[in-house]
Structure formats: structure tokens, C-alpha cells
Amino acid sequence: MNPTPQTAAAPRAQADAQRSALARHHTAVRERSRALAAPLSPEDCQAQSMPDASPTKWHLAHTTWFFETFVLERFEPGFKTFDPAFRALYNSYYNGVGEPFPRAQRGLVTRPDLAGVWRWRAQVDERIARLIERSDNPEALRLIELGLHHEQQHQELLLTDIKHLLSLNPLRPAYQRHWPLVSVSTVAPRWLEQAGGLVEIGHAGAGFAFDNETPRHRQWLEPHALMNRLVTHGEWWAFVQDGGYTDPRWWLAAGWDWVRAHGLRAPLYWTLPSTGAALPTVFTLHGEVPLDPHTPVVHVSYFEADAFARWAAATHADWAGARLPTEAEWEAAAAPLPVQGNLQDGDALHPLPVRTAGEGLRQMYGDVWEWTSSSYGAYPGYQPAEGAVGEYNGKFMVNQTVLRGGSCATPASHLRASYRNFFPTDARWQFSGLRLARSL
């Protein structure tokens, strides 16, 4: 039986609505990248502060490269590259595409200039917009959606990388000045018991997810408790004052070697006072500011987070048994909660204190990425995508640790309970902090 006009029109209307939503998302994400770069000079956008960071200009170019290489090259009729040299120049780590330009030398690429990158972005934006409007190929539209979430990841990296760059300038310049942000007393720490049992974690249902969030699977959790809020700067300052960075009892062996090798005494961006009575100052995207003891501690590594948990468990009766949560414990608790919090969209770009007291878990989304005790690996039955785009996540599943929840630099539309971020155990230039857990 041939479909009636009414039944045939329904799938077309649904497809049109999906393309329209994707077009709006494309415009919003690409404009947001431009807005994030707006406070910066061309010189700001060129410099690279360390091998792990990238220049703003490179982020703007690489996200454009992704759309040209993985979408337009495959699906645009009559495709022609903007510049053949860009294929290698702005490749990050996709060996299936070709030999990438060395990461540590990205700041040396002064040509094309920033204006040239903006011209490239504008041309690719127009071509992607036409493809969304005209293409019925679901694979093309899926890759465009992947590219937009890829760009949102780079929006967060743009902010963390420019913060590190500006922190090295003796003028201590601000990316933006909206300080002070809020002045609110902290909420007292409190353990919230979680029953555990058989839970399901991983992405399920409609909506975007990265391949490393799948497949959804069952996992057994023993009864445990989570702290109602994030660990604060004030609590971390007590750890510093108690000799936390000079006592090997609290540190994993590799962490203690790392502390001694780098002469660390505090989190990244802290300037310790000359007298014990004063509080440290801290460099932020708003410039150098006094440390607010009520805000969540940020820019700590896994090594530091783990050491703090060990110290807290041993020195505070109320925190006996403290440890870092597993990623399954975190996701099971976060899954019923709305994705709301201090995220990039609010433009604070700094962790904020809990604004109001409440009975449940607070700050599960936003403020800081929360270190877990879980190594980053494949879920049971995981299969990477085919082709070069399959290199996106799977090949990093070793020597990394999972973080959850997003940060003040993460776009809200980019997050969900199943989202898995990951970094090496010594990384701390990201907006990373911690929440305590304990077994019952």
C-alpha cells in the first residue's frame, strides 16, 4: 500500500524540524566561539603558553578544519578545500587523515594570520549551513552535530588555555572584569547517603552522546555517601597550612614524586601570603583577586585531590573514610538531577559558592569538573566509530582519569549525566576540583 499524503508528510516534517534545530545550533555554537575570542587581541590569540595548551587562533582554526575535513570533504558536491596546507596544519591527532603538525609548536604558526582564519571560518560556515538545508544524508547531519559538540569542547579549552597564558604575564591582565561575582556564606558540608545496588550508567535514549558514553550497562554499587557540596578553597587552605604539600603520608608515590619535582606548595594560580595570617591571592579570568574561602577549590590535579581526601579522612572526625567517588557513584546520583548550575552560559567563568541551603546534592553540574577515582577505559561492549573520526576518544583509554559534571567554562547544552571527561593525573590547568565520598 502506498502511503497517503498525510503519512508521507509526517516524516518530512520531522526531518525538516531536525534540520532547523541543527541549523540554529550550528549558528549559536559558531557565534559563541567568536564571542569568546572577542575580548582578546590578535597577539593574545597567537601565543602558546605550554605544550598542553593551544593558541586561541588554533582552536578557531582546528574546529573549522573538523567541519571541512570530516563533513564537507565527504558530503559537499564539488568540494574544494579552502587551502590544501590547512589539512596538516590544523590536524590535532587524527593519524588517519595525515601527519599532524607538532602540538608543542602551534604557537609558531603565525601565518595565516587571525583575519585569515576568520575568513576561512566564514566560508566554511556558509557551506555547512547550505549542507544542513539541502542534505538528507543522516550521516552528514550526525557528523555536523558531532562537530558542534567538538567545538564546544574547544570553547572550554580556549578559556582554560587563555587563562594559563594570561597568568604568565607579569601585568596579570584580566580576560574580563566582573569582580566581585557574589558574596554568599558557604553551606556546611554534610554526608548524603546513597543506597547503592544495581544501577545502569551510560547514555541511553535520544539526544547526542560521545561514543565513550556507550553502551549503557549495569553496575553494582555498594552503599556509600556523597558530600552535599564541593570542597572549598577555605578547606583546601587548611590542608596547605597543615603541611599538606610537605607530608608524604597523603600522597600516592607518583604524586609525591611530582610534588617534589615541581616544588609545589599550593594549587595552580595561587600566590601564597608572606605571613600566615593572610589569605592567598589567586589568578582568575577576572585578574588577580583575593581567595574566597567559600568558593569551590579549582585547578587541582588528581594527585592533589586524592591527597586531600586522604588528609581529610585522617584529620577530621566528620570526614572519616573520605575518598574520591567512582564515576558510577557520581552518575547514579546525578542522573535524576536537571543540568543546571554555574556553567559557561552564565559568564561568571569562575566557581561560585552554594547560593542557598538545600537538602539534596548541590553543585553537581558546573563550577568545577569533579575528579573521580575511576580510570578512563572502555565500557563493556564499547566499539569506536569507523574511520578517522573513530580516533576521537577510544585511543586515549589509558593512563587517564575520569572527571564528571562540567565546569564554569562548560556550555550547558554540551552536558548530560553520562558525559565522561578525562585527563592525566597531573593535569590541573583545567577547571578541576573535587567532591568527597565515603563507603558505608
N, C-alpha and C positions, 0 to 999 in steps of 0.2 A: 504493500500500500504506500503510495506517495504521501509525504507529509502535507498537511494543509498549510496554507499561507501563514496561519496563526502559529502553528507549532514550529514552522521553519524560521519564523521571525524571532522567536524567543532566544535561541542560541546566538543569533546575530546580535541581538540587543545586549545580551550578556557579554559577548566578546567586545562590542563597542564600549561598554561601560568599563571593562577591564583595561582596554587601551587608553581610555580617557583618564582613568585613575593613574595609570603608569606615566602618561604624559605629564600630569600635574606633579607627580613625584619626581620625575626627571627634572622639570623646571625648578622645583623647590630645592632639590639637593645641589644642583649646579649653581644656583644663585647663592645658596648658603656658603659654599666654598669661596665664592667671590667676596661675600660679606666678611668672612673670617679673615681673608687676606687684606681687607681694606685698610685696617689700621697700620699696616706695615709699609715701609719704604722698599724700593727695589733692592737696596743694599741689604735690608733685613731678609728679603726673600731669597737672596743668593747664598748667604753664608751657611756653613755646616759646622756645628759645634763639636761633634764627635762621630765616630763611625756608626753608632747605633741610631743616630738621628739623621734626618734628611732636610735639605732646604725646602722652604715653602714653595719655591718655584718648581722644585722636583715633584712635590706632592701634586701640584696643579697639573703638571705635565703627565705624570705617570697615570693618574686617574683618567686622563684623556686618552692616553695610549691604550688603556684597557678597553675602552669602547671601540677605538679604531681597530685594534688587533683582534679582539675576540668576537666583535659584533659586525662591524662594517665590512671587514675583510671577507667574512663568510656570507653575509646576507644582503649586502648592498649591491644592486645591479650596477655594473660598470664601475666597480670600486677602483679608486685611485688614492694611494696614500698621500698625505699632506707633505711629508718629507721622508724619503726612504731611510735616512740616517736615524730617525727617531725610533725605529723598531728596536735597535740595540741600545740606544742611548737611554731610553726611559723604561726598559725592561727591568723588573726588580729581581725576580728569582725564577722565572719560567724558562727552564732549560730547554723545554720542548719547542720554544719559539726561537731560541738562538742564544748566543753567549751574552749575558747581561754585562753592562758597564759596571766596574767595581763600585760597590756600595760606598766604601770609605772615600771615594773621590768625586761624589756627586756635587760637592760644593765647588769643584774646579770647572764645572761646565757653565761658563759664562755666556756662551752662545748656543742656542738662541737666547736673546735677552727676554726679560719678563713680558714685554709687549708682544714679542713673537709667540710666546706661549699662550697669551690671552687670545691672539688671533687664531691660533690652532684650536683652542677650546671652542671659540665661537663657531668656527666652521664645522667641527665635529658635532656640536650641539644641534645645529640646524639639520645635519644629516641624520642624526639619531631621532630627532623629532619627526622627520619625514618617514623614517622607517617604522616608528611606532604607529603613525597614522595609516600606513599603507600595508604593513605586513600582517599576514595571517599565520605566520610560522611561529608556533608556540615555543620552539627552542630559541629563536631570536629574542622573543619577548622575555623569556626566562633569563637569558644572559644579560639583557639590559637591566633587569631587576637585580641580578647579582652584582652588576657593575655599580649600581646606585648604592647598594649596601657596602660594597668595597670602597666607594668614595666616602661614605660616612665613617668608615674606619679610619681613612686617611684624614678626615676632618679632625678627629680626635688626635691623631698623630701630629698634625700640623700645629695644634695648640701645645701639646707636650714638647714638641721639638723647638718651637719658637720660645717657649718658657726657658728651656735649658740654654738656648743661645743668648737670650737677654740677661740671664743670670750671670753670665761670664763677663758682661760689660761693666766696667767699674762705675759707670754712671747709674747703674741699677734702674734702667728705664722700664716703664710700665707698658704693657700691651694695651691695657685700658685702665682707667681710674674711676672706679665706682666704690671707693672705700670711705667709711666703713660700710659693710654689707648689712649686717644685722647685729643686734646686741640682745642676746637671749641667754638666760641661765640654762645650764645643762640639765638633762633628765638623768636621774640616778640610775646606775647600772642595776639590772635585775635579770635573773635567770628565768627563762620561759621554757617549761618542759615540753618535749616533743615525744609522742608515744612511740614512734618508730613503726616497725612492722614491714610488711611487703608493700613497696611503693613502685610507681612507674616514673622513670625520668627519660628525658629526651623529647625532641619535638614530635608533635602529633597534630593532625588536623590541618586546617587551611592556614595560609599565611607563609611568609618567607622564613626559611631557616638555612643556615650553612650546613654542608654535608657532615661536619663533625658533631652536629647535634643529633644525628640519627645513627641507627634506628632507635625508636623508643623501646625500652626494655625494662624488665622488672629487677628490683634490687632490694635486698633485705637491710633494714636499718635497726640497730639496737636502740633502746630508749636513750635519749640524750636531752640536753638543754642547750639553747642558744641565748646569748646575751641579747637583751632587748634593743640595744643600740650599738653603734660603732665605738671602738676605742678612741679616746680623745687625745688632743695634744697635751692637755694637762696631765693625763695619766701617763703618757709617754715621757713627759718631762720628769716625773717621779722616777721612772726607770733610768733615765740618764743620770739624775742626781744620785741614785743609789749605786752608781758604778756599773750600769748595765752593759756598757760597751768595753769595760775593762775586766770583766769577770767571765772566764771561760766556762763556768758551770752552766750557763744558759744557752750556749751556742753549739750547734752542730759542728763537727770537726772542720768541714769545708767552710762553714760560715765564720768560724773563728780565724781560720787562715785568711779569709777575705777581709775581715775587720782589721787584722794586724797588717796585712799587705798594703792596705789603703789608709791606715791611720784614722779610722772612722771613730767619731765620738757622738754622732747625732744623725738624724735623718737628713736626706738631701735638702739643700736650700736653707738649713738652719744656720744662724750665726750665734754662737754661744756667748753669754754675757761675761764680762771680765770679773764680776762679783757674783756670788751665789744667790744674792737677794733678788736680782733682776731676772726677768724672763728673757728667753732668746728672742731674736727677731727672725723673720722668715721671708724669703723672696717669693712673691706670688706674681700672677699675671697683672696684678694691680700695683706692682712695685714692691719695695721693701716695707714690711709692716710689722707691728708688734705681734708676737704669737698670741692667739686667742686660745686659752686653755679649754674652752668649751667646744671647739670645732673638732671634727674627726681628724686624727693624725693622717698624714698623707706623705707620699714619696718614700715609703719604706719597702725594702726588699722582702722576699720570702724568708731569707735568713734572719732578718730583723724581726719580722712578725712572729716567727717560730720562737726566737729567743725571748721576746716579750711574753708570750704565752707561758713559757717555762718559768720565767721570773714571777709572773703574776700568780701562778699556781703554787709556788713555793713561799711567797712572801705575804700573800693576802688571804686570810681565812675565808673571806666571802668568795674568793676566786679559786678555791681548792679544786684541783683537777682540770684547770683551764687548759685548753688546747685549741688548735685551729679546726674548724668544721671540715668535713668532707664535702665534695661538690654535690653528692647526692643528698646529704643532710640539708645543704643550703637550698637546693632546688625544690625539694619536697616542702620546705617551709615557705618558699617564695611563690610557688605556683598558684596558690589561691589569691594572691595579692595583686592589685592593679599596678601597672607600670607607671608609678608616679614618684616624683622626688625632685631633688636638686640636680637637674640634668642640663645639657648644653643649651637647650632652648630658653632657659631662664636667664642666661647671660651672667650669672654670678661667677662662673669659671673658677670656683674655689669651694671647698667643703664648708657646709654650714652646720650650726648646732641644731639639735632637735628643737623644733619651734614650740611644740605643745606636748604635754604628757599624754600618754595613752596606755592602753592595756596590752596591745599586741606588739609585734616586731616593728621596729622603726628603721628607716634609712636602708631598707633592703635594696632599693634601686637608687642609683645616683650617688652623689658625694664622692665616694671612692670605690674603686674596684676592690673586692674583698678576696684576700688570699685564702685559698683552701689548702688542705693537706694532700690533695689528690694530684698525682702525676697525670700529665696530659697524655692520654692514649686513646686508642680506638674503642668505641663501644662494640659489644658483641654483634657480629654481622655487618660491621661497617664496610662500605665499598666507596672508594673515591670516584669522582666523576671521570668520565673518559676524556682523553685528550689532554692538552697542556693545562686547561683550567683545572684538571684534577690535582695539579700541584698546589692548589690554593691552601689546603690545610693538612692533608694527610702526611706529607713528607716531614712535617715538624713534630710528629708524635714521638719525641724522645727528648729527654733532658729539659723538659719544660714543666711548669706547674700551673694548675688551673686557677683562674680568678673568676669571680661571679659578680653580677649586679650592676655593672656600669659605673660611671663616674659623673662628676660635674661637667666633664667635657664630652660626654656621650650623647648623641641625638636621641630623643625619646622614641622616635619611630624606628630606631635601629635595635631596640632592646626587646627581650622576652625572657621568661624564666629559664628557658633551656639554653640560653646563649653561653658559650664557653670561650672565655678569653684565656690566653696563655702567654707566659714569659719565662725566661730563665730565672733561677733562684736568686741571682744577684741584681736583677733589674729593678731600678727604683726611680727612673725619670718619669715613669707613668704615674697617673693619679691612683696609686695603690695604697690601701690601708688594711684594716682587719676588724673582724668581729670574733669574739671568743665563743667557744663551745665547750661542753664537758659531757662525759658519759655518766649515766645514772646507774 
